[in-house]
Amino acid sequence: MFLFKNALFIITGILAIGCTQKPALEVTVLSRQELEGVPSASGLEILDKTLYAVGDNSPFLYRINNNYQIEEKQPIASVEGMVNGVTPKEIKMDFEAIACVEKEEGKEFLIFGSGSKSPKRDNMVTVNLGTGAVNTYSLVEFYKKLRETARLEEGALNIEGAVVKNDELLLFNRGENLILKYKLEELERYLAGERDCPAPKTYFINLPEIKGIKAGFSGAAIIPNEDQVLFTASVENTEDWINDGEVLGSFVGMIDLKGLKDNVTPDCVRLIDKGKPLNVKVESLAVFYPTLHNDLRLLLVTDSDGGASELFEANLHWR
């Protein structure tokens, strides 16, 4: 069981505004606190009672203990050019998505740059937890093929979430709210130079709006032992998917992978507190308790675009 630090304070809000008239999801936010030392957190994974995080303007993979304190910062990109503890926007690799795969030599993280600016953000880093090996791969051609297959306009590529399930990789694109599905073996063979660049299967996902502005994917996580994927989506008042804007709110949603199809409208709910929306930018989530009577315990992380990241503990129930 993952043990947790006493909350700084308790919120009794329920996420009850979403894509359906009678939401199938209920999420109660239990606590929130600063995730000290992790700037602009954008991706979470929990393995073996340990929390791992990446930030979009940080060159480190953070290993965090059950008191939410950093135990290790492993470099996964160049630390040169950092200013006040972060990598400037113009040179950052923009790590936005992290997923875990099983390898013979141990579990391995796949960490994706967003692809929103080529070529600096067109990279994937792998970190093997068994050997400690860190490898960087160019995704310039991979993302080019993705854009062509999905018919994305210039500036519409922005990978924000990644999960691996049943030997398939799913990438979540914020720009057009697409899920892009690959055979994991095809990606691995491509990176090894053994085959041509694979093309994804693409699925457009209908997400809700706030004040007429569409929510965009911001993170994803698999529910252990289920064919369900959770996602986060946020709403910013901005003209594109690269520049930051006023945060209008965030959602948590669920998609049944067995029923994944194009133009689907998933169950999702908006983050609220005491009946009022929380205007926070939730960037990702992770599951830290197994399924029990359709209830899960979640961690959600926010990105304050330059300020301290915030961590929410929450309970999810679905019908």
N, C-alpha and C positions, 0 to 999 in steps of 0.2 A: 504494500500500500504506500502511495506517495504521501509523505507527511508535509504539512504546510504550516508556515508561520502564522501566528495569530494575526488576524486582519487588523488593519489600522482603523477601519470602521466598516459598518455593515450597511449594505443597501438592500432594500426589500423590493426592488423594482422587478417587474415581470415584462418580458418582451412579448407584446401582444398585438402589434400592428404589423401586418405583413401582406403577402401576395394573395391570400385567400380571405374570404369574408369571415370564415370561422377557422382561425389558424390551427394547424395540426401540431404546432410546436409551442412550447412554453419554456422560457429561459429565465430563471431567477438569478440575478446578480447578487452574490453573497458578500464579496469584498473587493476592494481595489487598493493598490499601493504602487508606489514608484518602483520601477525596475532599475535600480541604481547601477550606473556604469554601462548600460547598454543603450547607446544612442539610436534613435529612429528604428526601433525593433520592427522587423518586417516578416520574420518567419520563425515558427516554433516546431520543435519535435520533442517528445518525451520517450526515452529509452532507459530501461533498467533503473527506474526511480530517479533518473536524472533529466533535467530540462536542458535543451540546447536551443540557442537562438542565434539568428543573424540579423544584421541591420543594413539598411540600404545605403548608408554612408559610412560603413565600418568595414575594415579589412579582416575582421576576426570572426571565428566561430566561438561562441561563448558557451562554456559548460557551467551550469548553475545548480547549486545544491537545493535541498528541500527547505532552506530558510531564505531562498531567493537571493543568495549571495554568489557572486562570480567565483568559481574555483579555478578556472583556466580560461585564457584567451589564446586560441590557436590561430596564428596568422594563416589566412587563406588567399591573401592578395598582398600587393605591395603596400608597405606602411609609409613609403616615401610621399611627401607632400601633404601629410596630415596637418590640419590646423585646429587647435583647441580640441584635440581628441577625435576629430572626424575627418573624413576624406571630402574635399571640396566637390561640389556638384558636377563641375565640368570634367573631373577625372575619375569619379567614383565608378565602380563596376556595377553598382545598383543591385545588390543581391536582394531579391524579393521573394524567392520561393525555395523551399527545402523539402526533400522527400527522402525516405530511407529504403534501401534495398538490401537483400541478403546475399552475401558473397561467401565463397569457401573460406576466405581468410578473415571473415568477420562482417559485421554490418557496416554499410557504407552510406554516407549522405551524398545526395545529388543536390547541388546548390546552384540555382539558375540566376544569371543576370536577366534584367527585365527585357532587354532587346529594344528599349525605347530610343536609344541612340547608338548607332553603329559607328565603329566596331567596339568601342570601349565596353559597352554593356551587353555585347553578344558573346558571352562566355558561360561555361559551366565548370564548376569546381567540384571534384569528388574528394571526400575525406573518409578514409577507411579507419574505423574505430579499432580494428584488430591490429593493424600494422602502423597506424598513424600516418600513412602515406597521403600526401596531398597532390592532386594532379589537376591541371587546368586545360580545358579544351575550348577551341574556338567554335562558336556556333554561328558564325557569319553565314555560311551556306545553308546550314540547318534552318536558321530563322528566315533566310531568303525564301527557301522552299515553303516554309510555313506560311509566309505572307502571300505567296503566289497561290497556294492551294486554298487558303481561306479568303482570298481576294480582299486582303486588307489594304486600305488606303494608307498613304504615307502618314506616319505618326500614330497609327491605330494599333501597333503592336506594343503590348505592355504586359508581360507575363508576371503574374502576381501570386500564383499558387501552383503547387505540384503535389501529386499523390501517386503512389504505386500500389496497384491492386491486381491480383491474378496475372502477374507478369505483364501488366500494361501500365504505361505511364500516361497520366492525364495532366495536361497543363491548362491553367485557367488564365485566359487573357482578359484584361480589364477593358481595353479599348473598345471592343465590340461584344463583350460578354460571351466569349466563345470557350467551349471546352474542346481541347485538341488531344486526340487519343492516338498513342503509338504503341506498337509492340516493343517492349523494353529490349528484347533481343535484337531488334532491328537497329535501335539507337546505339547499342553497345557495339554491334558489328560495324556501323558507320564510323563511330569514333575510333575504332581500331583499323580503319582503312580497308575493311573487307567487303564493303558494299556501297552502293550509291546512297545519297541522302534520302531518307524515308519521307513519305508524305503522310500527314495526319488525316484521320477521320475528324470531321468538324461538326460541332453541335452548337447552334445558337441557343442561348438560355435567356428567357424573359425574366427580368428583374424589376422590382418596384421603383417608384419615383418618390422624391420629396421636392415639393414646390416645382414640379415639372421637370426636374433634373433626374436622369436615370442613375440608379445605383450601379457601381462597377465592382467586379470581383476584386478582393484584396487578399484572400488567403483560402487555404483548404486543408482538410484533414480527414483521414479515413477513420470510421468507427471500427474498432477492433472486432473481428469475428462477424462482421456484418457486410452486406453489399450496399452500404450506405456511405455517402461522402458528405461531410459538413463543409460549409463555406462561409466566409464573411464577405460582405459587400458594403462599401461606403459611398457617401454622396458628398462631392465637393463642388462648389460653385466656381468652376474653372472652365476655360475655353478649350482645354486639351487635357491629355492624360499624362503630361510631363510636368507642367507647372502646377504648383500648389494653389489652393483657393480656400475660401471659407468652408469649413466643415459643417454640413447640415445634418449628419446623422449616419448611423450604421445599422446593418442587418446581419442576422445569422440565418442560414438556410440549410436545407437538406435535400439531397438528390439520390434517388434509388438508381444505382448503376445498372441493375437488371432492366430498368425501364428507361434508360437514357436514350433520348431521341432528339432530333432537331426541333427547335421551337417549343421546347417544353417550358412550363411555368412551375417552378418548384415551390414547396412550402417554405416560407421564411417569415421572420418576425423582426420588428424594429426594436432596437435597444432603448428602453425607457426606464425611468426611475420615478417612483411614486406618481405614476400617471403622466409624467412629462418626459419628452424625448431627451436623451443624452446626446449632445452634439459632439461626439468623439469619433475619431477616425480609427476604427478597429482594423488592424492590419493582418492579423492571422489568429489561428486558434490551434489548440491541441487537446486531445482527450487523455485524461489521466486516471479515470476510473473505468473499469469494464462495464459493459451493458448489464443492467439489472432492472427488470420490469420496465424497460423502455426509459430508463433514466441514466444520465451520464453526468460526470463532473468534468467541467471544461476549464481551460485557461484561455483567456483572450488577451491580446497585447495591442496597445495603441501606439500610434506614431504621431508625435506632436510637431513634426516637421521642424526639427531643430532643438526642441526642448527634451525633457526627460520622458522616456517611455513609461507607460503605465500598464500594470498587469491586473486583470480582473479574474477572480474565481467565480464560477457560475455553475448552476445546475440546469441541465437540459432534460425536458420530458417531451416525448412525442407520442401521438396517438396512432 
